[in-house]
Amino acid sequence: MQIEINAVKRDAQGTGASRRLRRAGRVPGIVYGNGVTPQAVDLNHKDLYFGLKNEAFHSSVLSLNLDGVKEPVLLRDFQMHPYKPLVLHIDFQRVDATQKIHMRVPLHFVNAEIAPGVKLSGGVVSHLITDAEVQCLPGALPEFIVVDLAKLEAGQTIHLSDLPLPAGVEFASLVRGEDQGVANILAIRGGAAAGEAEPAA
């Protein structure tokens, strides 16, 4: 499911203009990239604020409807007020369907409760990273990557190279020759693992 966001072009710029927009429930932003002149835009604050709460909004190719013309973009940056639930500014980058993009994608950890290192050894799962950078064409960008812990033993670590990826998607770290650890199970001293290691008298 593609996420669509609506925006309108804006001509007035500067601190005063941005302040007026925010008072009117709008968020100033910019769309840039793909060899096209950057375009100042503004968006509905309520729609944008709730959109940012959606994990997929941060890791998907979005459809930006700009004055009725749709184009694919990525969320590249946004600024929040230090203590108010207020989006101050947002940046989008245009994408070319024929050019690879780099994007950080969230990791979804599953089956921790049945991992032997947890169920049999009383260990604790440690998430070493919670997202990873991938490179692929925009149309192949996964919304998230599943990390299946079902077979993980105490003391073992799952690495990026152990994770299955959709066709055409690569981990940027692996391309650079770096195989990051993703998750491991730490044995708990005095827990079930220690007790099982000693035979009954």
KASUL-V376847 format. One record per residue. N is the residue number from 0. RES is the residue in one small letter. SS is DSSP state (a for helix, b for strand, c for the rest). PSI is psi in radians with two decimals (none if undefined). OMEGA is omega in radians with two decimals (none if undefined). Layout:
n->N res->RES ss->SS psi->PSI omega->OMEGA
n->N res->RES ss->SS psi->PSI omega->OMEGA
This chain:
n->0 res->m ss->c psi->2.16 omega->-3.14
n->1 res->q ss->c psi->2.41 omega->3.13
n->2 res->i ss->c psi->2.22 omega->3.13
n->3 res->e ss->b psi->2.39 omega->3.08
n->4 res->i ss->b psi->2.53 omega->-3.10
n->5 res->n ss->b psi->2.42 omega->3.11
n->6 res->a ss->b psi->2.80 omega->3.06
n->7 res->v ss->b psi->2.64 omega->3.10
n->8 res->k ss->b psi->2.57 omega->3.08
n->9 res->r ss->c psi->2.49 omega->3.14
n->10 res->d ss->c psi->-0.71 omega->-3.12
n->11 res->a ss->c psi->2.22 omega->3.14
n->12 res->q ss->c psi->3.02 omega->-3.10
n->13 res->g ss->c psi->2.95 omega->-3.07
n->14 res->t ss->a psi->-0.79 omega->-3.11
n->15 res->g ss->a psi->-0.75 omega->-3.14
n->16 res->a ss->a psi->-0.71 omega->3.14
n->17 res->s ss->a psi->-0.66 omega->3.13
n->18 res->r ss->a psi->-0.72 omega->3.12
n->19 res->r ss->a psi->-0.69 omega->3.12
n->20 res->l ss->a psi->-0.79 omega->-3.10
n->21 res->r ss->a psi->-0.66 omega->3.10
n->22 res->r ss->a psi->-0.47 omega->-3.14
n->23 res->a ss->c psi->0.13 omega->3.12
n->24 res->g ss->c psi->0.42 omega->3.13
n->25 res->r ss->b psi->2.78 omega->3.13
n->26 res->v ss->b psi->2.14 omega->3.07
n->27 res->p ss->b psi->2.57 omega->3.13
n->28 res->g ss->b psi->-3.11 omega->3.12
n->29 res->i ss->b psi->2.56 omega->3.05
n->30 res->v ss->b psi->2.24 omega->-3.07
n->31 res->y ss->b psi->3.04 omega->3.04
n->32 res->g ss->b psi->3.05 omega->3.08
n->33 res->n ss->c psi->0.47 omega->3.08
n->34 res->g ss->c psi->0.21 omega->-3.12
n->35 res->v ss->b psi->2.55 omega->3.13
n->36 res->t ss->b psi->2.31 omega->3.10
n->37 res->p ss->b psi->2.47 omega->-3.10
n->38 res->q ss->b psi->2.14 omega->3.03
n->39 res->a ss->b psi->2.39 omega->-3.10
n->40 res->v ss->b psi->2.95 omega->2.91
n->41 res->d ss->b psi->2.67 omega->-3.02
n->42 res->l ss->b psi->2.78 omega->3.08
n->43 res->n ss->b psi->2.18 omega->-3.05
n->44 res->h ss->a psi->-0.78 omega->-3.09
n->45 res->k ss->a psi->-0.82 omega->-3.14
n->46 res->d ss->a psi->-0.74 omega->-3.10
n->47 res->l ss->a psi->-0.73 omega->-3.11
n->48 res->y ss->a psi->-0.80 omega->3.14
n->49 res->f ss->a psi->-0.51 omega->3.05
n->50 res->g ss->a psi->-0.70 omega->-3.13
n->51 res->l ss->a psi->-0.32 omega->3.09
n->52 res->k ss->c psi->-0.21 omega->3.14
n->53 res->n ss->c psi->2.10 omega->-3.11
n->54 res->e ss->a psi->-0.71 omega->-3.08
n->55 res->a ss->a psi->-0.43 omega->-3.14
n->56 res->f ss->a psi->-0.52 omega->-3.06
n->57 res->h ss->a psi->-0.26 omega->-3.01
n->58 res->s ss->a psi->0.37 omega->-3.12
n->59 res->s ss->c psi->2.79 omega->2.95
n->60 res->v ss->c psi->2.07 omega->-3.10
n->61 res->l ss->b psi->2.70 omega->3.05
n->62 res->s ss->b psi->1.90 omega->-3.13
n->63 res->l ss->b psi->2.03 omega->3.10
n->64 res->n ss->b psi->1.74 omega->-3.07
n->65 res->l ss->b psi->1.80 omega->-3.11
n->66 res->d ss->c psi->0.71 omega->3.07
n->67 res->g ss->c psi->-0.14 omega->3.12
n->68 res->v ss->b psi->2.14 omega->-3.08
n->69 res->k ss->b psi->2.44 omega->3.06
n->70 res->e ss->b psi->2.59 omega->-3.13
n->71 res->p ss->b psi->2.36 omega->-3.13
n->72 res->v ss->b psi->2.86 omega->3.01
n->73 res->l ss->b psi->2.50 omega->2.98
n->74 res->l ss->b psi->2.14 omega->-3.11
n->75 res->r ss->b psi->-0.51 omega->-3.14
n->76 res->d ss->b psi->2.68 omega->2.99
n->77 res->f ss->b psi->2.65 omega->3.14
n->78 res->q ss->b psi->2.34 omega->3.09
n->79 res->m ss->b psi->2.69 omega->3.02
n->80 res->h ss->c psi->2.51 omega->-3.08
n->81 res->p ss->c psi->-0.61 omega->-3.11
n->82 res->y ss->c psi->-0.14 omega->3.08
n->83 res->k ss->c psi->2.65 omega->3.07
n->84 res->p ss->c psi->1.19 omega->-2.99
n->85 res->l ss->c psi->2.16 omega->3.05
n->86 res->v ss->b psi->2.16 omega->-3.06
n->87 res->l ss->b psi->-0.61 omega->-3.08
n->88 res->h ss->b psi->2.70 omega->-3.14
n->89 res->i ss->b psi->2.52 omega->3.14
n->90 res->d ss->b psi->2.35 omega->3.04
n->91 res->f ss->b psi->2.56 omega->3.08
n->92 res->q ss->b psi->2.24 omega->3.07
n->93 res->r ss->b psi->2.60 omega->3.11
n->94 res->v ss->c psi->2.63 omega->3.09
n->95 res->d ss->c psi->2.17 omega->-3.07
n->96 res->a ss->c psi->-0.33 omega->-3.09
n->97 res->t ss->c psi->-0.02 omega->-3.09
n->98 res->q ss->c psi->2.37 omega->3.13
n->99 res->k ss->b psi->2.54 omega->3.09
n->100 res->i ss->b psi->2.77 omega->3.02
n->101 res->h ss->b psi->2.28 omega->-3.07
n->102 res->m ss->b psi->2.45 omega->3.04
n->103 res->r ss->b psi->2.26 omega->-3.06
n->104 res->v ss->b psi->2.37 omega->-3.14
n->105 res->p ss->b psi->2.63 omega->3.06
n->106 res->l ss->b psi->2.30 omega->3.10
n->107 res->h ss->b psi->2.00 omega->-3.10
n->108 res->f ss->b psi->2.24 omega->-3.11
n->109 res->v ss->b psi->2.75 omega->3.03
n->110 res->n ss->c psi->0.43 omega->3.10
n->111 res->a ss->a psi->-0.62 omega->-3.05
n->112 res->e ss->a psi->-0.34 omega->3.14
n->113 res->i ss->a psi->0.06 omega->3.10
n->114 res->a ss->c psi->2.34 omega->-3.14
n->115 res->p ss->a psi->-0.63 omega->-3.14
n->116 res->g ss->a psi->-0.41 omega->3.10
n->117 res->v ss->a psi->-0.92 omega->-3.01
n->118 res->k ss->a psi->-0.70 omega->-3.05
n->119 res->l ss->c psi->-0.54 omega->-3.05
n->120 res->s ss->c psi->-0.06 omega->3.10
n->121 res->g ss->c psi->0.39 omega->-3.13
n->122 res->g ss->c psi->3.05 omega->-3.13
n->123 res->v ss->b psi->2.30 omega->3.13
n->124 res->v ss->b psi->2.31 omega->3.06
n->125 res->s ss->b psi->2.13 omega->3.09
n->126 res->h ss->b psi->1.94 omega->-3.10
n->127 res->l ss->c psi->-0.60 omega->3.03
n->128 res->i ss->c psi->2.73 omega->3.14
n->129 res->t ss->c psi->-0.13 omega->3.03
n->130 res->d ss->b psi->2.94 omega->-3.11
n->131 res->a ss->b psi->2.58 omega->3.14
n->132 res->e ss->b psi->2.26 omega->3.08
n->133 res->v ss->b psi->2.82 omega->3.02
n->134 res->q ss->b psi->2.35 omega->-3.07
n->135 res->c ss->b psi->3.02 omega->2.99
n->136 res->l ss->b psi->2.64 omega->-3.09
n->137 res->p ss->a psi->-0.66 omega->-3.10
n->138 res->g ss->a psi->-0.27 omega->-3.12
n->139 res->a ss->a psi->0.00 omega->-3.05
n->140 res->l ss->c psi->2.09 omega->3.11
n->141 res->p ss->c psi->2.56 omega->3.12
n->142 res->e ss->c psi->-0.59 omega->3.08
n->143 res->f ss->b psi->2.97 omega->3.12
n->144 res->i ss->b psi->2.28 omega->-3.11
n->145 res->v ss->b psi->2.32 omega->3.03
n->146 res->v ss->b psi->1.85 omega->-3.09
n->147 res->d ss->b psi->2.02 omega->-3.10
n->148 res->l ss->c psi->0.15 omega->-2.96
n->149 res->a ss->c psi->-0.48 omega->-3.07
n->150 res->k ss->c psi->0.15 omega->-3.03
n->151 res->l ss->c psi->2.20 omega->3.12
n->152 res->e ss->c psi->2.84 omega->3.07
n->153 res->a ss->c psi->2.34 omega->-3.14
n->154 res->g ss->c psi->-0.16 omega->3.13
n->155 res->q ss->c psi->2.73 omega->3.11
n->156 res->t ss->b psi->2.37 omega->2.98
n->157 res->i ss->b psi->2.33 omega->3.12
n->158 res->h ss->b psi->2.91 omega->3.11
n->159 res->l ss->a psi->-0.66 omega->-3.11
n->160 res->s ss->a psi->-0.26 omega->3.12
n->161 res->d ss->a psi->-0.17 omega->-3.02
n->162 res->l ss->c psi->2.26 omega->3.07
n->163 res->p ss->c psi->2.47 omega->3.13
n->164 res->l ss->c psi->2.68 omega->3.05
n->165 res->p ss->c psi->2.78 omega->3.12
n->166 res->a ss->c psi->2.38 omega->3.08
n->167 res->g ss->c psi->0.04 omega->-3.12
n->168 res->v ss->c psi->2.35 omega->3.12
n->169 res->e ss->b psi->2.61 omega->2.98
n->170 res->f ss->b psi->2.23 omega->-3.12
n->171 res->a ss->a psi->-0.63 omega->-3.14
n->172 res->s ss->a psi->-0.72 omega->-3.14
n->173 res->l ss->a psi->-0.62 omega->3.09
n->174 res->v ss->a psi->-0.58 omega->3.12
n->175 res->r ss->c psi->-0.01 omega->3.13
n->176 res->g ss->c psi->0.30 omega->-3.13
n->177 res->e ss->c psi->2.01 omega->-3.12
n->178 res->d ss->c psi->1.57 omega->-3.07
n->179 res->q ss->c psi->2.55 omega->2.96
n->180 res->g ss->b psi->2.49 omega->-3.09
n->181 res->v ss->b psi->-0.81 omega->-3.13
n->182 res->a ss->b psi->2.67 omega->3.02
n->183 res->n ss->b psi->3.02 omega->3.09
n->184 res->i ss->b psi->2.13 omega->-3.13
n->185 res->l ss->b psi->2.22 omega->3.10
n->186 res->a ss->c psi->2.44 omega->3.14
n->187 res->i ss->c psi->2.17 omega->3.14
n->188 res->r ss->c psi->2.35 omega->3.12
n->189 res->g ss->c psi->0.07 omega->-3.11
n->190 res->g ss->c psi->-2.75 omega->-3.08
n->191 res->a ss->a psi->-0.62 omega->-3.08
n->192 res->a ss->a psi->-0.75 omega->-3.12
n->193 res->a ss->a psi->-0.72 omega->-3.12
n->194 res->g ss->a psi->-0.66 omega->-3.11
n->195 res->e ss->a psi->-0.38 omega->-3.09
n->196 res->a ss->a psi->-0.32 omega->-3.11
n->197 res->e ss->c psi->2.05 omega->3.14
n->198 res->p ss->c psi->2.62 omega->3.13
n->199 res->a ss->c psi->2.54 omega->-3.14
n->200 res->a ss->c psi->none omega->none
